[in-house]
């Protein structure tokens, strides 16, 4: 199990949630450590037990960056989201 940090300013492991998901393995944790608005789309989580958790006093927002697509595609029963707007 590994923890992947996401910070839009580049001070984390990744600047996008999608990049962290792509690098994640089974049972990993993705920590979003800032209150940015992440405009992302077509993020897929397949066959992984994965936790996506926001840390900090202000919560991040995951917004669809393209209104003609979905934000998330979940193909697993093991995805867990906490403190996400």
C-alpha positions as CSV (number, residue, x, y, z in Angstrom):
1,X,0.0,0.0,0.0
2,X,1.4,3.4,-1.0
3,X,0.2,7.0,-0.5
4,X,0.2,9.3,-3.5
5,X,-0.2,13.0,-2.8
6,X,-1.9,15.5,-5.1
7,X,-1.2,19.2,-5.0
8,X,-2.1,21.5,-7.9
9,X,1.0,23.7,-7.2
10,X,3.4,20.9,-7.9
11,X,4.6,20.3,-4.4
12,X,3.0,16.8,-4.2
13,X,3.7,13.6,-6.1
14,X,1.2,14.6,-8.8
15,X,-0.6,17.8,-9.9
16,X,-3.7,16.0,-11.1
17,X,-6.0,13.4,-9.6
18,X,-6.0,11.5,-12.9
19,X,-2.2,11.1,-12.8
20,X,-2.3,9.8,-9.3
21,X,-5.1,7.3,-10.2
22,X,-3.0,6.1,-13.2
23,X,0.0,5.4,-10.9
24,X,-2.0,3.8,-8.1
25,X,-2.0,0.1,-7.3
26,X,-4.4,-2.0,-5.3
27,X,-5.1,-0.7,-1.8
28,X,-3.3,2.6,-2.4
29,X,-4.4,5.9,-0.9
30,X,-4.6,9.2,-2.9
31,X,-4.4,12.2,-0.7
32,X,-5.5,15.6,-2.2
33,X,-3.7,18.1,0.0
34,X,-5.1,21.4,-1.1
35,X,-8.4,23.2,-1.7
36,X,-8.0,23.6,-5.5
37,X,-10.7,23.1,-8.1
38,X,-9.6,20.1,-10.1
39,X,-11.2,20.2,-13.6
40,X,-10.8,16.6,-14.7
41,X,-12.8,14.1,-16.7
42,X,-12.7,10.5,-17.8
43,X,-10.9,9.2,-14.8
44,X,-11.3,5.4,-14.6
45,X,-10.8,3.2,-11.6
46,X,-10.8,-0.5,-12.5
47,X,-10.4,-3.5,-10.3
48,X,-8.6,-1.5,-7.5
49,X,-9.4,-1.0,-3.9
50,X,-8.5,2.7,-3.8
51,X,-9.1,5.5,-1.3
52,X,-9.3,9.1,-2.5
53,X,-9.1,11.4,0.6
54,X,-9.0,15.1,1.0
55,X,-6.7,16.4,3.7
56,X,-6.7,19.9,5.1
57,X,-9.1,22.5,6.4
58,X,-10.6,23.5,3.0
59,X,-11.9,20.8,0.8
60,X,-11.0,20.4,-2.9
61,X,-13.6,20.4,-5.6
62,X,-13.6,17.8,-8.4
63,X,-15.3,19.4,-11.4
64,X,-15.9,18.0,-14.8
65,X,-13.5,19.8,-17.2
66,X,-15.6,18.8,-20.2
67,X,-19.4,18.7,-20.0
68,X,-19.7,16.1,-22.7
69,X,-17.9,13.4,-20.7
70,X,-18.2,11.8,-17.3
71,X,-15.9,12.8,-14.4
72,X,-15.4,9.2,-13.1
73,X,-15.9,5.8,-14.4
74,X,-15.9,3.2,-11.6
75,X,-15.4,-0.4,-12.5
76,X,-14.8,-1.6,-9.0
77,X,-16.6,-2.1,-5.7
78,X,-13.6,-0.9,-3.7
79,X,-13.4,2.8,-4.4
80,X,-13.8,5.1,-1.3
81,X,-14.1,8.9,-1.4
82,X,-13.8,11.1,1.7
83,X,-14.1,14.9,2.1
84,X,-14.5,15.6,-1.6
85,X,-16.9,18.3,-2.9
